[in-house]
Amino acid sequence: MPIRLLRTGAAVAAVTALLGTATVASATPAAAAPAPSCVAKYVDHDPEGFAVLLTNNCSTQKRVRVIVDWAPDSRCYTLAPRASELYVYDGTFGQYNSVATC
């Protein structure tokens, strides 16, 4: 019986270690470069979330996403030159972090 408990404890420790590693890895955005400076970002905060207006002032198409702390990031937006997209986060935990390429 003690051997079985010892094995179970080792298995739990191994699973916890794996889950802990996966959580840390997924909490950090993939090595995404910041959006180029020609992609304008206007951030509007309110008590129930925030909104980010993205405008591509570049001469070429850009793919960008809004990086959010404490919540999932936005989808990847493909912006043609002079195109705009509005990302709205509705919630109390997420906080705007930055805009990155994708």
N, C-alpha and C positions, 0 to 999 in steps of 0.2 A: 504493500500500500504506500509507504513513504516514497518508493521509487516512482510510482505513478504520479504522485503529487509533485515530485521534483521535475519529472518530465513535463507535466502540465505547466508548471511555473516557468520552465525554460522556454516552452512553446509560446506562452503568453509574452514573455520578455522579448522573444524574437519577433513576434507579430507587432508588438508595441514599437520596437525599434524600426521595423519596416514602415509602419504607419507614420511614425514620427518623421522619418526621412521624407516620405512622400508628401506630408503636410508642409514641411519646410520648403520643399522644392516647388510645390504648386502655389505657395503664398507669394513667391517672388516672381515678378513678371519675367518671361523669357527675355534673354539678352536683346532687348529691342532698343534701337537707337532713338534718341529724341527726334521728334518731327523737325524738319528743316524750318528755319526762321521765316521762310516765305509762306508757311501755313499759319495763318492768323488764328488765335484762340481767344475767345471772349468768354469768360466764366462768370456766371451769375449764381450766387448762393442764396438760398432761402431756408427757412427752418425745416422744410420737408424734403430737402435734397439740393440739387444744383442742376444747372444746364450749361452746356458748352457749345458755343457756335464755332464751327470749324470752317474756315474759308481758305481755299487754295489760291494764293496769289503767285504761285510758281508758274513757270512757262511750260511745265510738263505735268502729267498726271501723278498724283501722290496717293499712297495707301497709308492711312493713319488710324489709330484707335486711341480712345481716352483711357488712361490708366487710373483706376479707382482703388484707393486704400480701403480695406475692410469690406469689400464687395467685389463681385465680378467686374472685369473690365468691359468696355463697350465692344461691339462687333467691329470688324475692320471696315472702314469706309474707304471707298475708291472715289477720289475727288478729281474731276477734270479741272483744267485751268479755269479759274474764276468761279468754280462751283462751291457751294456751301452745304453743310449738313448740320442739323441740330441734334445733339445727344442730350437726353433728359434722364437724370437719375432721380428716382422717386423713392426715398427711404431716409432713415435717420442715421444709419451706421456708416454708409459709404461716404468717403471724402475724396474730392478731386485731388489727383496727384500731378498728372502731366499728360502730354500728348506724345505718342511714340509712333514710329513707323511699324508697319506690319507686312 
